[in-house]
Amino acid sequence: MAKHPGTAMELRHLRYFVTVAGLGSVSRAAEKLFIAQPALSQQIRQLEDEIGATLFERLPRGVRLTPAGESFLEDAHAILARTQQAAVRARDRQSGQAPALRLGLVPTTTHSVLPGVLRGLQAAGVTAPLEVREMITSRQFQALRNDEIDLALARPGQDLAGLERLAAIDDPYCLAVPAGHALAAGTGPLALKAAAREPFVGFSRHREADYFDRTSALCNEAGFSPDLRHEAGQFVSVLALVGHGLGVAIVPASAATLPFSHVVIRRLRASATRSQLVLVRPRHAPASPAVDALAGLVQQELERLAARLREPAPPRRRRSSG
C-alpha cells in the first residue's frame, strides 16, 4: 500500500482509529465523534495509506482489526495516553501539585486489594492523587514501559524484560460451578478433567488473550479442549453467568472476593501452569518516595490477601440482599 500523498499522521487520526476499533463500526464511531461517516471513512483510508498497512478488514456489518491493526492499536493507545499525561504533568508542575500516583490493576484486585490501599493512603496522609487503571496484564506491561503507569498489579507469564518484581503471591486456579451442580460437592482439590464435558464460561481471546491462553493451557494439560460456550468481559460477569447455570469457569482463587451468588468455587489440583498476582514496576524507574509508599501499601494488601487465600477453600457466597 503506497503512502498517500500530501497527508501526515495527526493525533486526530489516532483518535478516529481508536474509536472505530473500539466500536467495530465506522458508522457508530462517526456518530460518537460527531462527524459524517464518509469523512471518517476517508480519514481512516488516509491513515492506512500514510502508514502503508491495512488496519481494518471491512465486513458486511462493521469492521474488524487486522493483525497490523491490532499492533497499531496498542501503539495508538500509548501515544494518546502519553500526550494526555504530558498535558497533565505540565499543569501539575505549574500549579505546584504533586504528580499523580498511577496504578494498573487486573480486574479482581479492584475488590480484593484496592480498598485496603485506599484506606492506607488516607491513613498515611499521602497527598498525591491516585489514578487507577484496570487493564489486562499485557496492556499493563506495555503501559509500564511507556511510562503511562508507575506500578502494575498483574498476572504475568515469564516475560518481565525491563521490569522489576516487587512482590508476588500465589492465586491458584479454581473452578467456579453453579451451586447444586454435581461438581460443587466436596471440599478437596478437584481434577479439572472432571469438567471436560461441561460448557465453559470465559473470556474471548480477543478481549483477554493472556488469561485465555493460560486457561486453555490448563485444559490441554488435563487432556481436553474447553467448550467455550459463553463469553463475558469481566470476572463479575463470568461468575454471574455461572450462577445462572450456564456453565463452569476457570477463575483465580481471589475471585471469591467478588460479589456473586449461587456459585461454588472449587480448588483445582496442582498444575504446571502457575497463577500468581505480582506487583511490578520499571526496572530503572526514577526514585519517588510517593511511589515507594504506594508500593508498600500494595504489598501489605497482597500479604493480607495471601493469608485469606491460604484458607482450606474459598467460602461459598449466598445471594446478597441487594
Salt bridges, closest charged atoms under 4 A:
GLU10 OE1 - ARG12 NE 2.75
GLU48 OE2 - ARG58 NH1 3.04
GLU50 OE2 - LYS3 NZ 3.62
GLU57 OE1 - ARG64 NH2 3.06
GLU131 OE1 - ARG133 NH2 3.27
ASP147 OD2 - ARG89 NH2 3.26
ASP147 OD1 - ARG102 NH2 2.93
GLU148 OE1 - ARG139 NH2 2.84
ASP150 OD1 - ARG102 NH2 2.79
GLU164 OE1 - ARG281 NE 3.17
ASP170 OD1 - ARG274 NH2 2.99
ASP171 OD2 - ARG155 NH1 2.71
GLU198 OE1 - HIS181 NE2 3.12
ASP213 OD2 - ARG205 NH2 2.90
ASP227 OD2 - ARG229 NH2 2.50
ASP292 OD1 - ARG281 NH1 3.22
GLU301 OE2 - ARG304 NH1 2.83
